[in-house]
Amino acid sequence: SAAAASVAAATSDPFDILPGAATRLAFTIQPSSTRAGANVAPPVQVTALDGAGNVVPGFTGNVAAAIGTNPAGGTLSGTTTVAAVAGVATFSALRINKVGTGYTFAATAPGLADAASAAFDVTPGAGTQLEFSVQPGTAAAGAAIAPAVRVTVRDALGNVATGFTGNVTVAIGTRPGSGTLSGTRTVAASSGIATFTSLSIDQAGSGYTLTATAAGLAGAVSTPFDVIPSTATQLVFTVEPSTVTAGASIVPAVAVKARDALGNLVPGFTGSVTLAIEQNPAGGTLSGTTTVTAVAGTATFTNLSIDRSGSDYTLTASSPGVADTTSPPFDVMAAAATQLVFTVQPSTATAGATIAPQHEVTALDGLGNAATGFNGDVTLAIGSNPGGGSLSGTTTVAAVAGVASFPNVSIDKAGNGYTLSATAVGATPAVSNVFDVSTAPATQLAFVVQPSNANAGATISPAVQLVARDAFGNTETGFSGTVTLTITAGTGTGGAKLSGTRSVAAVAGVATFAGLSIDRAGGGYTLSATAAGLAGSTSASFDIAAGAATQLVLSVQPSAVVA
């Protein structure tokens, strides 16, 4: 249009202003922040401009997009080269895989000046998977795993899903040591990371793994790690003492292991371990190597033995700085019987009466233990026999649990210094202590010095003697009663008279008649002896002869006669 003062204005015919040739590119729709792996939206547009900044619709060349500033080392995916339409290249499928702040795009086209976009951010996608970002390392049993285990939530492209705040739970995966995981095992993630500061495992083992899980996400498995024992604090019998024969080595060999407070074997323990008898029911002695240096945490005792048989022995194991331990009870059995011994000795007894208390013979092994497995026959006999007695009763008895009891044994003859012997096949015999057999109460009289032939009126010599005897014929030395002698009726010469002391008090069971005589000669005399409460006795036959003539006697008197 044209105008001048006082002159009517004029307008030209229409005409066009065309853009010049394209000289540069410009981002006319800038990239906006987007999630990793998602298409940048709205689509980025790059426009071809001339030198005056006009869109050059006639430009149809290819425009290429690339990452300019790359703060996270991301990769650009999608259709990165687009042919311009009416001077505009539209990128509808651009994606970057790595999260980062301050990305830019660069646009290029042959013959045109490049363009750089405004800065934009790539944010994480939704969490899809878990990853151990700080793996569990070797730890002592019961101690917290350090450094703290971390589990990171990542999106599908491996970016930390910083927006995830859900719970993550860890557990033992591979369990070589049958351990238990302790500590806080479920943790809420912060900015996509769950940190576990108090995890521990109680049992040692090599090759543990942990698993991590969270609702809706793929789980993760840690790399293998080891749990090693802590310091030794206690001893444990891992091969316990078993029933054994007295004097024989305990087999299998007793083994004691050093363990930490959680019961793990401590292979590094090489201290000395000492065994001793704790509960000692029979006063036994522990022999063999009783102090052993542990190898790889284990002390093995290969030659232990106990000499006395008994039930419920226990052993105690000790080592400096480590808690002691006591084995379960075990028994020590007697070995085979090799000898006999009187365990209840015979005591003084009355002739013919049962020896009481009943004496007992026990079978012993070579170490003097009662051989309770012995059930053979044991036979008694008189050893020393001062009275010439005979042993009566049950003199052969089968042992029961190694003991033969003789309940009804007696000896008939009194005497001082008897002994008994005990024998059994395969065992050394035994001899009892010395004991005495005394007489029983007197029951009868007996002539021990018979009356001999004598002259009438003369003293019978040697002096007649009687003894008081018990039922077994033993002189009852305690008898002091009165013994009386008389001529047995119907023997000798009728009217004969026994003179002298005819009643005598016994002394030590013996009555001695020193001045006896009979006044009438005759043959076939006998004497009878009596004492109150005792059976009497009759002597052997003897004769009384007439003495030398000392006087005359008219044996036929003269009678009246006729002168």
C-alpha positions in Angstrom: 0.0 0.0 0.0 1.1 3.6 -0.8 0.1 6.9 0.9 1.0 10.6 0.6 -0.3 13.8 2.1 -3.4 15.1 0.5 -3.2 12.2 -2.0 -5.4 9.2 -2.1 -3.7 6.0 -1.0 -3.1 3.2 -3.3 -2.7 -0.6 -2.8 -0.7 -2.9 -5.0 -1.8 -6.2 -6.4 -1.0 -9.2 -4.1 2.4 -10.8 -4.2 4.3 -13.6 -2.2 7.4 -13.6 -0.2 9.1 -17.0 -0.5 11.6 -18.5 2.0 15.1 -18.6 1.0 17.1 -21.8 0.8 17.2 -23.8 4.0 20.3 -23.1 6.0 19.8 -24.5 9.4 17.7 -26.7 11.6 15.7 -25.8 14.7 13.8 -27.9 17.3 10.3 -26.5 17.0 8.8 -29.1 19.4 11.3 -29.8 22.2 11.8 -33.2 23.8 10.1 -33.4 27.2 11.1 -35.5 30.2 10.1 -39.2 29.7 10.5 -42.6 31.1 13.4 -44.7 30.1 12.5 -46.9 27.2 9.3 -44.9 26.5 8.7 -42.9 23.3 9.4 -39.2 23.9 6.0 -37.5 23.8 4.8 -35.3 22.3 6.9 -36.3 19.2 9.9 -34.1 18.7 9.8 -31.9 15.6 12.8 -30.4 13.8 12.2 -27.7 11.2 14.4 -26.5 8.3 14.8 -22.7 8.3 16.3 -20.2 5.9 18.8 -17.6 6.9 16.0 -15.4 8.1 14.4 -18.1 10.2 11.6 -18.9 7.9 10.4 -22.4 7.5 11.5 -23.8 4.2 8.5 -25.9 3.1 10.3 -27.1 0.2 12.9 -28.9 2.3 12.3 -32.6 2.1 15.7 -33.9 3.1 16.5 -36.4 5.8 17.0 -35.2 9.3 18.9 -37.3 11.8 18.4 -37.2 15.5 21.0 -38.2 18.0 21.9 -37.8 21.7 23.8 -34.6 22.2 24.5 -34.4 26.0 24.5 -37.9 27.4 24.7 -37.7 31.2 24.0 -41.5 31.8 25.5 -43.1 28.7 22.1 -43.8 27.3 21.3 -45.3 23.9 18.8 -43.7 21.5 16.4 -46.1 19.9 13.5 -45.8 17.5 13.4 -44.0 14.1 16.3 -41.6 14.3 16.3 -40.5 10.7 13.1 -39.0 9.2 12.4 -37.3 5.8 11.1 -33.8 6.3 7.6 -33.1 5.1 7.0 -29.4 4.2 10.3 -28.6 5.9 9.4 -30.4 9.1 10.8 -33.7 10.4 8.6 -35.4 13.0 10.2 -38.0 15.3 7.4 -40.0 16.8 9.4 -43.0 18.2 12.5 -41.8 20.0 13.5 -43.7 23.2 16.4 -43.5 25.6 17.2 -46.5 27.8 19.2 -44.9 30.6 17.9 -42.7 33.4 19.6 -39.3 33.5 19.2 -35.6 34.0 20.1 -33.0 31.4 20.0 -35.1 28.2 19.8 -33.1 24.9 19.2 -34.2 21.3 21.2 -33.0 18.3 19.6 -32.8 14.9 21.6 -32.9 11.7 20.9 -32.7 8.0 23.3 -32.6 5.1 24.2 -29.0 4.2 22.3 -27.5 7.1 23.6 -26.2 10.4 22.9 -28.6 13.2 20.5 -27.9 16.0 20.6 -28.8 19.7 17.4 -29.3 21.8 16.6 -28.0 25.2 17.7 -30.2 28.1 15.3 -32.9 29.3 15.3 -35.8 31.8 14.9 -39.5 31.4 13.2 -41.0 34.5 13.0 -44.6 35.5 10.3 -46.9 34.3 8.2 -49.0 36.7 10.1 -51.5 38.7 10.1 -55.0 37.2 13.0 -56.8 38.8 15.3 -57.1 41.8 19.1 -57.1 41.9 21.6 -57.6 44.7 23.6 -54.4 44.3 25.7 -55.1 47.4 26.3 -58.8 47.6 26.5 -60.7 50.9 30.2 -61.3 51.9 31.8 -63.9 54.1 30.6 -63.5 57.7 31.1 -65.2 61.1 28.2 -67.4 62.3 25.8 -65.3 64.2 27.5 -62.0 63.3 25.8 -59.3 61.1 26.8 -59.6 57.4 28.9 -56.6 56.5 28.9 -54.5 54.5 25.1 -54.4 54.7 23.3 -56.3 51.9 21.5 -54.1 49.4 18.8 -55.0 47.0 18.0 -52.6 44.2 14.7 -52.4 42.3 15.2 -51.9 38.6 13.0 -51.2 35.6 13.0 -53.4 32.5 16.0 -51.5 31.2 18.0 -51.9 34.3 17.6 -48.5 35.7 17.1 -48.0 39.4 13.3 -47.7 40.0 13.6 -44.7 42.4 9.9 -44.5 42.8 9.6 -48.0 44.2 8.9 -48.0 48.0 7.4 -51.4 48.5 8.7 -54.2 50.8 11.6 -56.4 49.8 12.2 -59.7 51.6 15.4 -61.8 51.7 15.7 -65.4 52.6 18.3 -68.2 52.4 18.4 -69.8 48.9 21.1 -72.4 48.9 21.5 -73.7 52.5 24.7 -75.9 52.8 24.8 -75.6 56.6 21.2 -75.9 57.5 21.4 -72.4 58.9 18.7 -69.9 59.9 18.6 -66.3 58.7 18.1 -63.8 61.4 17.7 -60.1 61.6 15.3 -57.8 59.8 14.5 -59.8 56.6 11.8 -57.5 55.2 12.7 -53.9 54.5 10.7 -51.1 52.7 12.7 -49.8 49.8 13.8 -46.1 49.8 14.3 -44.6 46.3 14.2 -48.1 44.9 16.9 -49.5 47.3 16.3 -51.9 50.3 19.2 -52.0 52.7 19.5 -54.9 55.2 21.8 -54.0 58.1 21.3 -56.8 60.6 21.3 -60.1 58.6 23.1 -63.0 60.2 23.2 -66.8 59.7 23.8 -69.1 62.7 25.3 -72.2 61.0 28.6 -72.3 59.2 28.7 -73.5 55.7 30.3 -72.8 52.3 28.2 -71.6 49.3 25.2 -70.0 50.9 23.0 -67.8 48.7 20.3 -65.3 49.5 17.1 -64.7 47.5 15.2 -61.4 47.3 11.5 -61.1 46.5 9.0 -58.4 46.2 5.3 -58.5 45.2 5.0 -58.2 41.4 8.7 -58.1 40.7 11.1 -60.8 39.4 13.2 -62.1 42.2 17.0 -62.2 42.5 19.6 -64.6 43.8 22.8 -63.4 45.4 26.3 -64.7 44.5 27.5 -67.6 46.8 29.1 -66.6 50.1 30.5 -68.4 53.2 29.5 -68.4 56.8 32.5 -69.3 59.0 32.6 -70.4 62.6 33.0 -67.9 65.4 35.5 -68.4 68.3 35.3 -71.8 70.2 33.2 -71.4 73.3 32.2 -75.0 74.1 33.1 -78.7 73.8 30.8 -81.4 72.5 31.1 -85.2 72.5 30.4 -86.1 68.9 31.5 -89.7 69.4 30.2 -90.6 72.8 31.8 -93.3 75.1 29.9 -96.6 74.6 29.5 -99.8 76.7 33.0 -101.4 77.1 34.7 -104.3 78.8 36.8 -103.4 81.8 40.4 -102.8 80.8 39.6 -102.8 77.0 39.8 -99.7 74.8 36.6 -97.8 74.3 35.5 -98.2 70.7 34.6 -96.4 68.6 37.2 -93.9 69.7 35.7 -91.0 71.7 35.7 -87.7 69.8 35.3 -84.2 71.3 34.7 -81.2 69.0 35.2 -77.5 69.7 32.1 -75.5 68.8 31.2 -71.8 68.8 28.3 -70.4 70.7 25.9 -71.4 67.9 27.2 -75.0 67.8 29.4 -74.7 64.7 32.6 -76.8 64.5 35.6 -74.5 64.8 38.2 -76.0 62.5 40.8 -73.5 63.6 40.8 -74.8 67.2 44.0 -76.7 68.1 44.0 -76.5 71.9 44.5 -79.4 74.3 41.4 -81.3 75.4 41.5 -83.5 78.6 39.1 -86.2 79.5 38.5 -87.4 83.1 35.9 -89.6 84.9 33.2 -87.4 86.4 30.5 -89.9 87.6 32.4 -92.8 89.0 30.1 -95.5 90.3 32.8 -98.1 91.0 35.9 -96.1 91.8 37.4 -96.8 88.4 40.6 -95.4 86.9 40.7 -93.9 83.4 43.8 -95.1 81.5 45.2 -94.3 78.1 46.0 -90.9 76.5 43.7 -88.6 78.3 45.0 -85.3 76.9 44.9 -84.8 73.1 45.6 -81.8 70.9 42.7 -81.0 68.7 43.2 -81.3 64.9 40.8 -79.1 62.8 38.7 -78.6 65.9 38.4 -82.3 66.8 40.2 -84.2 69.6 40.1 -88.0 69.1 40.9 -90.4 72.0 41.9 -93.8 70.6 43.0 -95.8 73.6 40.9 -95.0 76.7 40.0 -97.7 79.1 38.5 -98.0 82.6 39.5 -100.8 85.0 36.4 -101.2 87.2 33.0 -102.4 86.0 30.0 -100.3 86.8 26.9 -98.7 85.5 26.4 -95.1 84.5 30.0 -93.8 84.2 30.3 -90.4 82.6 33.3 -88.5 81.3 34.0 -84.8 81.4 36.0 -83.0 78.7 37.8 -79.7 79.4 40.1 -77.2 77.7 41.4 -73.8 78.9 39.0 -71.0 78.0 36.3 -73.3 76.7 33.2 -74.5 78.6 33.4 -78.1 79.8 31.0 -80.8 78.7 29.9 -84.1 80.2 29.2 -87.3 78.2 26.0 -89.3 78.5 26.2 -92.3 80.9 27.8 -95.5 79.7 28.5 -98.9 81.3 31.8 -100.8 81.9 31.3 -104.5 81.9 33.4 -107.1 83.6 35.6 -109.3 81.4 35.5 -113.1 81.4 35.9 -114.8 84.8 39.5 -115.8 85.6 39.5 -116.2 89.4 37.2 -117.0 92.4 37.1 -115.1 95.7 35.1 -115.6 98.9 33.0 -112.4 99.1 31.1 -113.7 102.2 33.5 -115.7 104.3 32.5 -118.7 106.4 32.2 -117.9 110.1 32.4 -119.8 113.3 29.6 -122.4 113.4 28.4 -125.3 115.5 29.1 -128.8 114.4 26.4 -130.1 112.1 24.6 -126.7 111.9 24.4 -124.6 108.8 27.2 -122.0 108.5 25.5 -118.6 108.8 25.4 -116.2 107.2 25.6 -118.2 104.0 28.9 -117.7 102.4 29.3 -116.5 98.8 31.9 -117.1 96.2 32.2 -114.5 93.4 33.8 -115.0 90.0 36.2 -112.1 89.1 37.8 -111.0 85.9 41.6 -110.3 85.7 41.0 -106.8 87.1 39.0 -107.9 90.1 35.6 -107.0 88.7 32.7 -109.3 89.5 32.2 -111.3 86.3 28.4 -111.0 86.2 28.2 -113.0 83.0 29.6 -116.1 84.7 27.0 -118.8 85.4 29.3 -121.9 85.7 29.3 -124.4 88.6 31.3 -123.6 91.8 32.3 -126.4 94.1 33.2 -126.1 97.8 35.4 -128.5 99.7 37.3 -128.5 103.0 40.8 -127.1 102.7 42.4 -127.2 106.2 40.7 -129.9 108.2 41.8 -129.8 111.8 38.9 -131.9 113.1 38.7 -134.5 110.3 35.2 -133.2 109.5 33.0 -133.8 106.5 31.3 -131.1 104.5 27.6 -131.6 104.1 24.9 -129.7 102.2 24.8 -128.4 98.6 28.5 -128.1 97.8 28.1 -127.4 94.1 26.1 -124.4 93.0 25.6 -122.7 89.6 26.6 -119.0 89.8 24.0 -116.4 89.2 25.3 -113.1 87.8 28.8 -114.3 88.8 27.9 -115.2 92.4 27.5 -118.7 93.9 25.7 -118.7 97.3 25.8 -121.8 99.6 22.8 -121.6 101.9 23.0 -125.0 103.8 26.7 -126.1 104.2 27.8 -127.6 107.5 30.8 -129.5 109.0 30.2 -132.3 111.5 33.5 -132.3 113.4 34.6 -129.5 115.8 37.9 -128.0 115.3 39.9 -124.7 115.1 41.4 -123.5 111.9 39.2 -124.9 109.2 39.3 -123.4 105.7 37.2 -124.0 102.6 38.3 -124.1 99.0 36.2 -123.0 96.0 36.8 -124.3 92.5 35.3 -123.7 89.0 36.4 -124.8 85.5 38.7 -122.2 84.0 39.1 -120.0 87.1 41.8 -119.8 89.7 40.5 -121.5 93.0 39.9 -119.5 96.1 40.7 -120.4 99.8 38.5 -118.9 102.6 39.6 -117.3 105.7 40.2 -119.5 108.8 37.2 -120.3 110.9 36.3 -122.6 113.8 33.6 -125.3 114.2 32.5 -125.7 117.8 30.6 -128.6 119.4 26.9 -128.8 119.7 25.2 -129.2 123.2 26.0 -132.6 124.8 23.5 -135.4 124.1 25.3 -138.6 125.2 28.0 -140.2 127.4 30.8 -142.3 126.1 33.5 -144.4 127.9 36.8 -143.2 126.6 38.9 -145.2 129.2 37.1 -148.5 129.7 37.2 -150.4 133.1 39.9 -153.0 133.0 40.3 -156.4 134.8 41.1 -156.0 138.4 41.3 -158.0 141.7 38.5 -157.8 144.0 38.8 -154.8 146.3 41.6 -153.4 144.3 41.4 -150.0 142.5 40.5 -150.3 138.8 43.4 -148.9 136.8 43.8 -146.9 134.7 41.0 -144.7 136.0 37.8 -145.0 134.1 36.9 -141.9 132.0 33.8 -140.8 130.3 33.1 -137.9 128.0 30.0 -135.9 127.2 29.5 -135.8 123.4 27.2 -134.0 121.0 25.1 -135.8 118.4 28.1 -135.8 116.0 30.5 -137.4 118.5 32.4 -134.2 119.4 33.4 -133.8 123.1 31.3 -131.1 124.5 34.0 -129.3 126.5 31.5 -127.0 128.1 29.7 -129.8 129.9 30.3 -129.8 133.7 27.4 -131.9 134.9 27.6 -134.9 137.3 28.2 -138.4 135.8 27.3 -141.4 138.0 28.6 -145.0 137.6 26.9 -148.2 138.7 27.4 -151.9 138.2 25.1 -152.9 135.4 22.4 -155.0 136.8 22.7 -158.7 135.9 26.4 -158.5 135.3 29.3 -159.9 137.4 28.6 -161.5 140.8 25.4 -160.9 142.6 25.7 -158.7 145.6 28.9 -157.1 144.4 29.4 -153.6 145.6 31.1 -150.7 143.5 33.2 -148.6 145.9 35.0 -145.3 145.5 33.7 -142.0 144.2 30.9 -143.1 141.9 29.5 -139.6 141.0 32.0 -137.1 139.5 31.5 -133.6 138.1 32.8 -133.4 134.5 35.7 -131.1 133.8 35.8 -129.8 130.2 33.3 -132.5 129.3 35.4 -135.3 130.9 34.5 -137.3 134.1 37.4 -139.2 135.6 36.8 -142.0 138.2 40.1 -142.6 139.9 39.4 -144.8 143.0 36.8 -147.4 141.8 36.8 -151.0 143.1 34.5 -154.0 143.2 34.5 -156.3 146.2 33.3 -159.6 144.6 35.3 -161.6 142.1 33.4 -162.5 139.1 33.4 -162.4 135.3 31.5 -160.3 132.8 31.0 -157.2 134.8 30.0 -154.0 133.0 29.5 -150.4 134.3 26.6 -148.1 133.4 27.1 -144.3 133.2 24.3 -141.8 133.6 24.0 -138.0 133.7 20.9 -135.8 133.7 19.6 -135.0 130.3 22.1 -137.2 128.4 21.8 -140.7 126.9 23.7 -143.1 129.2 26.5 -145.5 128.2 27.5 -149.0 129.1 31.2 -150.0 129.4 32.9 -152.9 127.8 32.9 -156.2 129.8 35.6 -156.8 132.4 36.5 -159.3 135.1 37.2 -159.1 138.8 39.6 -161.8 140.2 40.0 -162.9 143.8 42.9 -161.4 145.6 45.8 -163.3 147.5 44.6 -165.5 150.5 44.7 -163.7 153.8 42.4 -165.8 156.0 40.6 -169.1 156.4 36.9 -169.5 156.6 34.9 -172.6 157.3 32.9 -172.8 154.2 31.1 -175.9 155.5 30.4 -175.7 159.2 30.6 -178.9 161.4 27.3 -180.2 162.4 26.1 -182.3 165.5 27.3 -185.9 165.6 26.9 -188.9 167.9 29.9 -189.5 170.0 
